[in-house]
């Protein structure tokens, strides 16, 4: 249940509907591996999921991962966003997910520019990855 909840949590923190679960799971793997060796982290994650599920059940009579309405789940995240559990998962995901070079093409992102002389030498307006509607 913890893994399923962490996956739904990851998708709610960094929502990208067109991105497969596998990239979120890849981002969570190091956190779960670290928790397997660190009892304090394991407790933080386990108790965080239990608390999130308790909150979801109080408000909606379902566990967090079983809530089908995104706005209900996100509303719960606003309640916990300043807590250690949420901050730990979010902090880990921001690098674990967005530093995954396999995800970059899915966003149309060309990658880092500094190795190629930066945007100034390449043309600072080389931002085709951003999309026309941005």
C-alpha positions as CSV (number, residue, x, y, z in Angstrom):
1,X,0.0,0.0,0.0
2,X,2.9,2.4,0.7
3,X,4.3,2.0,-2.8
4,X,0.9,2.6,-4.4
5,X,0.3,5.6,-2.3
6,X,3.8,7.1,-3.0
7,X,3.2,6.6,-6.8
8,X,-0.2,8.5,-6.6
9,X,1.4,11.1,-4.4
10,X,4.3,11.6,-6.9
11,X,1.9,12.0,-9.8
12,X,-0.1,14.5,-7.8
13,X,2.9,16.6,-6.7
14,X,4.3,16.6,-10.3
15,X,1.4,16.0,-12.5
16,X,2.1,15.0,-16.1
17,X,-0.7,13.1,-17.6
18,X,1.2,11.9,-20.6
19,X,4.2,10.6,-18.6
20,X,4.1,6.8,-17.8
21,X,4.1,5.6,-14.2
22,X,7.4,3.9,-14.8
23,X,9.3,7.2,-14.7
24,X,7.7,8.1,-11.4
25,X,8.5,4.7,-10.1
26,X,12.1,5.1,-11.3
27,X,12.3,8.4,-9.3
28,X,10.9,6.7,-6.2
29,X,13.2,3.6,-6.3
30,X,16.2,5.3,-4.7
31,X,14.1,6.7,-1.9
32,X,12.6,3.3,-1.2
33,X,16.1,1.7,-1.3
34,X,17.4,4.3,1.1
35,X,14.4,3.7,3.4
36,X,15.2,0.0,3.4
37,X,18.6,0.9,5.1
38,X,17.4,3.8,7.2
39,X,14.9,3.0,9.9
40,X,14.2,6.7,10.5
41,X,13.3,7.3,6.8
42,X,11.3,4.1,6.6
43,X,9.3,5.3,9.6
44,X,8.8,8.7,8.1
45,X,7.5,7.3,4.9
46,X,5.3,4.6,6.5
47,X,3.8,6.9,9.1
48,X,3.4,9.6,6.5
49,X,1.3,7.3,4.3
50,X,-0.7,6.1,7.3
51,X,-1.4,9.7,8.3
52,X,-2.4,10.7,4.7
53,X,-4.7,7.7,4.5
54,X,-6.2,8.5,7.8
55,X,-6.9,12.1,6.6
56,X,-8.4,10.8,3.4
57,X,-10.7,8.3,5.2
58,X,-11.8,11.1,7.6
59,X,-12.8,13.4,4.8
60,X,-13.8,11.0,1.9
61,X,-14.1,7.5,3.5
62,X,-11.4,6.1,1.2
63,X,-7.6,5.8,1.3
64,X,-5.6,8.5,-0.5
65,X,-4.6,6.2,-3.4
66,X,-8.2,5.1,-3.9
67,X,-9.5,8.6,-4.3
68,X,-10.4,9.1,-8.0
69,X,-10.9,12.9,-7.9
70,X,-7.6,14.7,-8.3
71,X,-9.0,17.8,-6.6
72,X,-9.8,15.8,-3.4
73,X,-6.2,14.4,-3.3
74,X,-4.6,17.8,-4.0
75,X,-6.8,19.3,-1.2
76,X,-5.3,16.8,1.2
77,X,-1.8,17.6,0.0
78,X,-2.4,21.3,0.9
79,X,-3.0,20.1,4.5
80,X,0.3,18.2,4.7
81,X,2.5,20.3,2.4
82,X,4.5,21.8,5.3
83,X,5.2,18.4,7.1
84,X,8.4,16.4,7.0
85,X,6.8,13.5,5.0
86,X,5.6,15.7,2.1
87,X,8.8,17.8,2.0
88,X,10.9,14.7,1.9
89,X,9.0,13.0,-0.9
90,X,8.7,16.3,-2.9
91,X,12.4,17.1,-2.4
92,X,13.5,13.7,-3.5
93,X,11.2,13.7,-6.6
94,X,12.1,17.1,-7.9
95,X,15.6,15.8,-8.7
96,X,14.8,12.1,-9.0
97,X,12.1,12.7,-11.6
98,X,13.3,15.8,-13.6
99,X,17.0,14.7,-13.6
100,X,16.1,11.5,-15.4
101,X,17.4,12.1,-18.9
102,X,14.9,9.5,-20.3
103,X,12.1,11.9,-19.3
104,X,13.5,14.9,-21.1
105,X,12.4,14.0,-24.6
106,X,8.9,13.4,-23.4
107,X,8.8,17.1,-22.5
108,X,10.6,18.1,-25.6
109,X,13.5,19.4,-23.5
110,X,16.9,19.3,-25.3
111,X,18.9,19.0,-22.1
112,X,21.5,21.1,-20.5
113,X,23.1,23.8,-22.7
114,X,26.2,24.7,-20.7
115,X,28.2,21.8,-22.3
116,X,27.4,23.3,-25.7
117,X,28.5,26.8,-24.8
118,X,25.2,27.9,-23.1
119,X,22.3,29.6,-24.7
120,X,24.2,32.9,-25.3
121,X,26.6,31.2,-27.8
122,X,23.9,28.9,-29.2
123,X,21.2,31.6,-29.4
124,X,19.3,32.3,-26.2
125,X,16.1,31.9,-28.1
126,X,16.7,28.3,-28.9
127,X,13.8,27.1,-26.8
128,X,11.7,25.0,-29.2
129,X,11.2,22.5,-26.3
130,X,9.0,25.1,-24.5
131,X,6.3,24.9,-27.1
132,X,4.4,27.5,-29.0
133,X,1.5,27.8,-26.5
134,X,3.8,28.7,-23.5
